[in-house]
Amino acid sequence: MNTITSVTPQQTLRIRQQAEELEGVFLNMLTKEMFSGIKTDDENFGGGFGEDTWRGMQSEQLANSMAQNGGIGLADQLMGEMLALQEAANTSKSMFSPASGAYK
């Protein structure tokens, strides 16, 4: 099935990147909550500011890696919605463009 779309390949690539970034933010929030349940004063870890900083970076990297490697499917769902919104924006822009209609 061939569908004609006004969304350029560059726009599609940018939308994909934005969807993955948003999924990464969501996963980052989830992983931070997951790590928050780990005791920081355990004898296996030193605790303190350094450990808190390291855990924050670890959760961010884990979340970004998950999102870039397929994630949980959130980016795929967002992608469809974002493409539809971009298509609508491109269509409305061309409808109200001064280069179309009687004023070419």
TIZAZA-370534 format. One record per residue: residue number from 0; residue in three letters; x, y, z negated of N, C-alpha, C in turn. Coordinates in Angstrom, 1 decimal, padded with zeros to 4 digits. Layout:
! TIZAZA-370534
+-----+------+--------+--------+--------+--------+--------+--------+--------+--------+--------+
! seq ! type !    n_u !    n_v !    n_w !   ca_u !   ca_v !   ca_w !    c_u !    c_v !    c_w !
+-----+------+--------+--------+--------+--------+--------+--------+--------+--------+--------+
! NUM !  ALA !      X !      Y !      Z !      X !      Y !      Z !      X !      Y !      Z !
...
+-----+------+--------+--------+--------+--------+--------+--------+--------+--------+--------+
***
This chain:
! TIZAZA-370534
+-----+------+--------+--------+--------+--------+--------+--------+--------+--------+--------+
! seq ! type !    n_u !    n_v !    n_w !   ca_u !   ca_v !   ca_w !    c_u !    c_v !    c_w !
+-----+------+--------+--------+--------+--------+--------+--------+--------+--------+--------+
!   0 !  MET !  000.8 ! -001.2 !  000.0 !  000.0 !  000.0 !  000.0 !  000.9 !  001.2 !  000.0 !
!   1 !  ASN !  000.8 !  002.0 !  001.0 !  001.6 !  003.3 !  001.1 !  000.7 !  004.4 !  000.6 !
!   2 !  THR !  001.3 !  005.1 ! -000.3 !  000.6 !  006.3 ! -000.8 !  001.4 !  007.5 ! -000.5 !
!   3 !  ILE !  000.8 !  008.6 ! -000.1 !  001.6 !  009.8 !  000.2 !  001.6 !  010.6 ! -001.1 !
!   4 !  THR !  002.8 !  011.0 ! -001.5 !  002.9 !  011.8 ! -002.7 !  003.7 !  013.0 ! -002.5 !
!   5 !  SER !  003.5 !  014.0 ! -003.3 !  004.2 !  015.3 ! -003.2 !  005.4 !  015.3 ! -004.1 !
!   6 !  VAL !  005.5 !  014.3 ! -004.9 !  006.6 !  014.2 ! -005.9 !  007.9 !  013.8 ! -005.2 !
!   7 !  THR !  008.9 !  014.6 ! -005.3 !  010.2 !  014.3 ! -004.6 !  011.0 !  013.3 ! -005.4 !
!   8 !  PRO !  011.9 !  012.6 ! -004.8 !  012.8 !  011.7 ! -005.5 !  013.5 !  012.3 ! -006.7 !
!   9 !  GLN !  013.9 !  013.6 ! -006.5 !  014.6 !  014.3 ! -007.6 !  013.7 !  014.5 ! -008.8 !
!  10 !  GLN !  012.4 !  014.8 ! -008.5 !  011.4 !  015.0 ! -009.6 !  011.2 !  013.7 ! -010.3 !
!  11 !  THR !  011.1 !  012.6 ! -009.5 !  010.8 !  011.3 ! -010.1 !  012.0 !  010.9 ! -011.0 !
!  12 !  LEU !  013.2 !  011.1 ! -010.6 !  014.4 !  010.8 ! -011.4 !  014.4 !  011.6 ! -012.7 !
!  13 !  ARG !  014.1 !  012.9 ! -012.6 !  014.0 !  013.8 ! -013.8 !  012.9 !  013.4 ! -014.7 !
!  14 !  ILE !  011.8 !  013.0 ! -014.2 !  010.7 !  012.5 ! -015.0 !  011.0 !  011.3 ! -015.7 !
!  15 !  ARG !  011.7 !  010.3 ! -015.0 !  012.2 !  009.1 ! -015.7 !  013.1 !  009.4 ! -016.8 !
!  16 !  GLN !  014.1 !  010.3 ! -016.6 !  015.0 !  010.7 ! -017.7 !  014.3 !  011.3 ! -018.9 !
!  17 !  GLN !  013.3 !  012.2 ! -018.6 !  012.5 !  012.8 ! -019.7 !  011.7 !  011.7 ! -020.4 !
!  18 !  ALA !  011.1 !  010.8 ! -019.7 !  010.4 !  009.7 ! -020.4 !  011.3 !  008.9 ! -021.3 !
!  19 !  GLU !  012.5 !  008.6 ! -020.8 !  013.4 !  007.8 ! -021.6 !  013.9 !  008.6 ! -022.8 !
!  20 !  GLU !  014.1 !  009.9 ! -022.6 !  014.5 !  010.7 ! -023.8 !  013.4 !  010.8 ! -024.8 !
!  21 !  LEU !  012.2 !  010.9 ! -024.4 !  011.1 !  010.9 ! -025.4 !  010.9 !  009.6 ! -026.1 !
!  22 !  GLU !  011.1 !  008.5 ! -025.4 !  011.1 !  007.2 ! -026.0 !  012.3 !  007.1 ! -027.0 !
!  23 !  GLY !  013.4 !  007.6 ! -026.6 !  014.6 !  007.6 ! -027.5 !  014.3 !  008.4 ! -028.8 !
!  24 !  VAL !  013.6 !  009.5 ! -028.7 !  013.3 !  010.3 ! -029.9 !  012.3 !  009.5 ! -030.8 !
!  25 !  PHE !  011.3 !  008.8 ! -030.2 !  010.4 !  008.0 ! -030.9 !  011.1 !  006.8 ! -031.6 !
!  26 !  LEU !  012.0 !  006.2 ! -030.9 !  012.7 !  005.0 ! -031.5 !  013.7 !  005.5 ! -032.5 !
!  27 !  ASN !  014.3 !  006.7 ! -032.4 !  015.1 !  007.3 ! -033.4 !  014.4 !  007.5 ! -034.7 !
!  28 !  MET !  013.2 !  008.0 ! -034.6 !  012.4 !  008.1 ! -035.8 !  012.1 !  006.8 ! -036.5 !
!  29 !  LEU !  011.8 !  005.8 ! -035.7 !  011.6 !  004.4 ! -036.2 !  012.9 !  003.8 ! -036.9 !
!  30 !  THR !  014.0 !  004.0 ! -036.2 !  015.2 !  003.4 ! -036.8 !  015.7 !  004.1 ! -038.0 !
!  31 !  LYS !  015.5 !  005.5 ! -038.1 !  015.8 !  006.2 ! -039.3 !  015.0 !  005.7 ! -040.5 !
!  32 !  GLU !  013.7 !  005.4 ! -040.2 !  012.9 !  004.9 ! -041.3 !  013.3 !  003.5 ! -041.7 !
!  33 !  MET !  013.8 !  002.7 ! -040.7 !  014.2 !  001.4 ! -041.0 !  015.5 !  001.5 ! -041.9 !
!  34 !  PHE !  016.4 !  002.3 ! -041.5 !  017.6 !  002.5 ! -042.3 !  017.4 !  003.2 ! -043.7 !
!  35 !  SER !  016.3 !  003.9 ! -043.8 !  016.1 !  004.6 ! -045.1 !  015.8 !  003.6 ! -046.2 !
!  36 !  GLY !  015.4 !  002.4 ! -045.9 !  015.1 !  001.4 ! -046.9 !  016.4 !  000.7 ! -047.5 !
!  37 !  ILE !  017.5 !  001.0 ! -046.9 !  018.8 !  000.3 ! -047.3 !  019.4 !  001.2 ! -048.5 !
!  38 !  LYS !  019.7 !  000.5 ! -049.5 !  020.3 !  001.2 ! -050.7 !  021.7 !  001.8 ! -050.3 !
!  39 !  THR !  021.9 !  003.1 ! -050.7 !  023.2 !  003.7 ! -050.3 !  024.2 !  003.6 ! -051.5 !
!  40 !  ASP !  023.8 !  003.1 ! -052.6 !  024.8 !  003.0 ! -053.7 !  025.2 !  001.5 ! -053.9 !
!  41 !  ASP !  025.0 !  000.7 ! -052.9 !  025.4 ! -000.7 ! -052.9 !  026.9 ! -000.8 ! -052.9 !
!  42 !  GLU !  027.4 ! -001.9 ! -053.6 !  028.9 ! -002.0 ! -053.6 !  029.5 ! -002.4 ! -052.3 !
!  43 !  ASN !  028.7 ! -002.8 ! -051.3 !  029.2 ! -003.1 ! -050.0 !  029.4 ! -001.8 ! -049.1 !
!  44 !  PHE !  028.7 ! -000.8 ! -049.5 !  028.9 !  000.5 ! -048.8 !  029.3 !  001.5 ! -049.8 !
!  45 !  GLY !  030.0 !  002.5 ! -049.3 !  030.5 !  003.6 ! -050.3 !  029.4 !  004.5 ! -050.8 !
!  46 !  GLY !  028.3 !  004.7 ! -050.0 !  027.3 !  005.7 ! -050.4 !  027.8 !  007.1 ! -050.1 !
!  47 !  GLY !  027.0 !  008.0 ! -050.5 !  027.4 !  009.4 ! -050.4 !  027.1 !  010.0 ! -049.1 !
!  48 !  PHE !  027.6 !  011.3 ! -048.9 !  027.3 !  012.1 ! -047.7 !  027.8 !  011.4 ! -046.4 !
!  49 !  GLY !  029.0 !  010.8 ! -046.5 !  029.6 !  010.2 ! -045.3 !  028.7 !  009.0 ! -044.8 !
!  50 !  GLU !  028.2 !  008.2 ! -045.7 !  027.4 !  007.1 ! -045.3 !  026.1 !  007.6 ! -044.7 !
!  51 !  ASP !  025.5 !  008.6 ! -045.3 !  024.2 !  009.2 ! -044.8 !  024.4 !  009.7 ! -043.4 !
!  52 !  THR !  025.5 !  010.4 ! -043.1 !  025.8 !  010.9 ! -041.8 !  026.0 !  009.8 ! -040.8 !
!  53 !  TRP !  026.8 !  008.8 ! -041.2 !  027.0 !  007.7 ! -040.3 !  025.7 !  006.9 ! -040.0 !
!  54 !  ARG !  024.9 !  006.8 ! -040.9 !  023.6 !  006.1 ! -040.7 !  022.7 !  006.9 ! -039.7 !
!  55 !  GLY !  022.7 !  008.2 ! -039.8 !  022.0 !  009.0 ! -038.9 !  022.5 !  008.9 ! -037.5 !
!  56 !  MET !  023.8 !  008.9 ! -037.3 !  024.4 !  008.7 ! -036.0 !  024.1 !  007.3 ! -035.5 !
!  57 !  GLN !  024.2 !  006.3 ! -036.3 !  024.0 !  004.9 ! -035.9 !  022.5 !  004.7 ! -035.5 !
!  58 !  SER !  021.6 !  005.3 ! -036.2 !  020.2 !  005.1 ! -035.8 !  019.9 !  005.9 ! -034.4 !
!  59 !  GLU !  020.6 !  007.0 ! -034.2 !  020.4 !  007.7 ! -033.0 !  021.0 !  007.0 ! -031.8 !
!  60 !  GLN !  022.2 !  006.4 ! -032.0 !  022.8 !  005.6 ! -030.9 !  022.0 !  004.4 ! -030.6 !
!  61 !  LEU !  021.6 !  003.7 ! -031.6 !  020.8 !  002.5 ! -031.5 !  019.5 !  002.8 ! -030.7 !
!  62 !  ALA !  018.8 !  003.9 ! -031.1 !  017.6 !  004.2 ! -030.4 !  017.8 !  004.6 ! -028.9 !
!  63 !  ASN !  018.8 !  005.4 ! -028.7 !  019.1 !  005.8 ! -027.3 !  019.5 !  004.6 ! -026.4 !
!  64 !  SER !  020.3 !  003.7 ! -027.0 !  020.6 !  002.4 ! -026.3 !  019.4 !  001.6 ! -026.0 !
!  65 !  MET !  018.5 !  001.5 ! -026.9 !  017.3 !  000.7 ! -026.7 !  016.4 !  001.4 ! -025.6 !
!  66 !  ALA !  016.3 !  002.7 ! -025.6 !  015.5 !  003.4 ! -024.6 !  016.1 !  003.2 ! -023.2 !
!  67 !  GLN !  017.4 !  003.3 ! -023.1 !  018.0 !  003.2 ! -021.8 !  018.0 !  001.8 ! -021.2 !
!  68 !  ASN !  017.8 !  000.8 ! -022.1 !  017.9 ! -000.6 ! -021.7 !  016.5 ! -001.2 ! -021.7 !
!  69 !  GLY !  015.5 ! -000.4 ! -021.4 !  014.1 ! -001.0 ! -021.3 !  013.2 ! -000.6 ! -022.5 !
!  70 !  GLY !  013.8 ! -000.3 ! -023.6 !  013.0 !  000.2 ! -024.7 !  011.9 ! -000.8 ! -025.1 !
!  71 !  ILE !  010.8 ! -000.2 ! -025.5 !  009.6 ! -000.9 ! -025.9 !  008.5 ! -000.7 ! -024.9 !
!  72 !  GLY !  008.8 ! -000.1 ! -023.7 !  007.8 !  000.1 ! -022.7 !  007.1 !  001.5 ! -022.8 !
!  73 !  LEU !  007.4 !  002.3 ! -023.7 !  006.8 !  003.6 ! -023.9 !  007.2 !  004.5 ! -022.7 !
!  74 !  ALA !  008.4 !  004.4 ! -022.2 !  008.9 !  005.3 ! -021.1 !  008.1 !  004.9 ! -019.9 !
!  75 !  ASP !  007.8 !  003.6 ! -019.6 !  007.1 !  003.2 ! -018.4 !  005.7 !  003.8 ! -018.5 !
!  76 !  GLN !  005.0 !  003.7 ! -019.6 !  003.7 !  004.3 ! -019.7 !  003.7 !  005.8 ! -019.6 !
!  77 !  LEU !  004.6 !  006.4 ! -020.2 !  004.7 !  007.9 ! -020.0 !  005.0 !  008.3 ! -018.6 !
!  78 !  MET !  005.8 !  007.5 ! -017.9 !  006.2 !  007.8 ! -016.5 !  005.0 !  008.0 ! -015.7 !
!  79 !  GLY !  004.0 !  007.1 ! -015.8 !  002.8 !  007.1 ! -015.0 !  002.0 !  008.4 ! -015.2 !
!  80 !  GLU !  001.9 !  008.8 ! -016.5 !  001.1 !  010.0 ! -016.9 !  001.9 !  011.2 ! -016.4 !
!  81 !  MET !  003.2 !  011.2 ! -016.6 !  004.0 !  012.4 ! -016.2 !  004.0 !  012.6 ! -014.7 !
!  82 !  LEU !  004.1 !  011.5 ! -013.9 !  004.0 !  011.6 ! -012.5 !  002.7 !  012.1 ! -012.0 !
!  83 !  ALA !  001.6 !  011.7 ! -012.6 !  000.3 !  012.2 ! -012.3 !  000.2 !  013.7 ! -012.5 !
!  84 !  LEU !  000.8 !  014.2 ! -013.7 !  000.8 !  015.6 ! -014.0 !  001.6 !  016.4 ! -013.0 !
!  85 !  GLN !  002.8 !  015.8 ! -012.6 !  003.6 !  016.5 ! -011.6 !  003.0 !  016.6 ! -010.2 !
!  86 !  GLU !  002.3 !  015.5 ! -009.9 !  001.6 !  015.4 ! -008.6 !  000.5 !  016.5 ! -008.6 !
!  87 !  ALA ! -000.3 !  016.6 ! -009.7 ! -001.3 !  017.7 ! -009.8 ! -000.7 !  019.1 ! -009.7 !
!  88 !  ALA !  000.4 !  019.3 ! -010.4 !  001.1 !  020.6 ! -010.4 !  001.6 !  020.9 ! -009.0 !
!  89 !  ASN !  002.1 !  019.9 ! -008.3 !  002.6 !  020.2 ! -006.9 !  001.4 !  020.5 ! -006.0 !
!  90 !  THR !  000.3 !  019.7 ! -006.1 ! -000.8 !  019.9 ! -005.3 ! -001.4 !  021.3 ! -005.5 !
!  91 !  SER ! -001.6 !  021.7 ! -006.8 ! -002.2 !  023.0 ! -007.1 ! -001.3 !  024.1 ! -006.6 !
!  92 !  LYS !  000.0 !  023.9 ! -006.7 !  001.0 !  024.9 ! -006.2 !  000.9 !  025.1 ! -004.7 !
!  93 !  SER !  000.7 !  024.0 ! -004.0 !  000.6 !  024.2 ! -002.5 ! -000.8 !  024.7 ! -002.1 !
!  94 !  MET ! -001.8 !  024.5 ! -002.9 ! -003.1 !  025.0 ! -002.6 ! -003.2 !  026.6 ! -002.8 !
!  95 !  PHE ! -002.4 !  027.1 ! -003.7 ! -002.4 !  028.5 ! -004.0 ! -001.2 !  029.2 ! -003.4 !
!  96 !  SER ! -000.4 !  028.6 ! -002.6 !  000.8 !  029.2 ! -002.0 !  000.4 !  030.2 ! -001.0 !
!  97 !  PRO !  001.0 !  031.4 ! -001.0 !  000.7 !  032.4 !  000.0 !  001.0 !  032.0 !  001.4 !
!  98 !  ALA !  001.9 !  031.0 !  001.5 !  002.3 !  030.5 !  002.9 !  001.2 !  029.6 !  003.5 !
!  99 !  SER !  000.1 !  029.4 !  002.8 ! -000.9 !  028.5 !  003.4 ! -002.2 !  029.3 !  003.6 !
! 100 !  GLY ! -003.0 !  028.8 !  004.4 ! -004.3 !  029.4 !  004.7 ! -004.2 !  030.6 !  005.7 !
! 101 !  ALA ! -005.1 !  031.6 !  005.5 ! -005.2 !  032.6 !  006.5 ! -004.0 !  033.6 !  006.4 !
! 102 !  TYR ! -003.2 !  033.6 !  005.4 ! -002.1 !  034.5 !  005.2 ! -000.7 !  034.0 !  005.6 !
! 103 !  LYS ! -000.6 !  033.0 !  006.5 !  000.6 !  032.4 !  006.8 !  001.7 !  033.4 !  007.3 !
+-----+------+--------+--------+--------+--------+--------+--------+--------+--------+--------+
***
